[in-house]
Amino acid sequence: MLTPANPPAITPAQIRAGRGLLKWTQGVLAHRASISAVTLNMIESDQVAPRVKTLDAIRSVLEGEGIRFIGDEREGFGVMMRPRAASSSSPDPSETPQGKTSRSMRAAG
């Protein structure tokens, strides 16, 4: 059994999908995870093997917004969004590049 201190790795597709469910740009997630947008782009496009610390930061931010990582190598990987409380989790426009948020982000698998 996995403990919270040792969660399973998340995939680039799961990161893209989680971000898509939240309708966040890469800039919003990168800012909230305290990583560069370039780093996030390289992780999401599977160009680099990210550090555990970086994946933990991304996971923490997404899970904090209600994203749940599901699946395994045998069954496949995915994400789902938990119901949220009445408070809105929409990104603050001041936290996004040029104050814009994406409304049509979709994850590619």
C-alpha positions, 0 to 999 in steps of 0.5 A: 500500500502506498503512503502519502509520503510516496504517491505514484508518479504522475504522467505528462498527460495527467498534468495536461488533463488536470490543467485542462479540467481547471481551464488553467494555462501553463503559466498559471500552473507554473506560477502556483507550483513555483516553477518556470513555464518553460520547465512545465512545457518541457515536462508536459511535452515529455522532453525532460525527466522531471525531478521528484520535487518538481512533480511533487509541487505540481501534484500538490497544486493540482490536488489542492484544487480538487484534481485526483490522479487515477489509474495505473500502468495496467489499466491506464492513467487519468484524472478526475475532478473532485467536487469543490466547496462553494468558493471559486478556484478560478485563477486570479487574473493577476496571476496569469500572463497578460491577465488572460485565462484560457477557456478552451484548454484540452489535454492531449493524450 
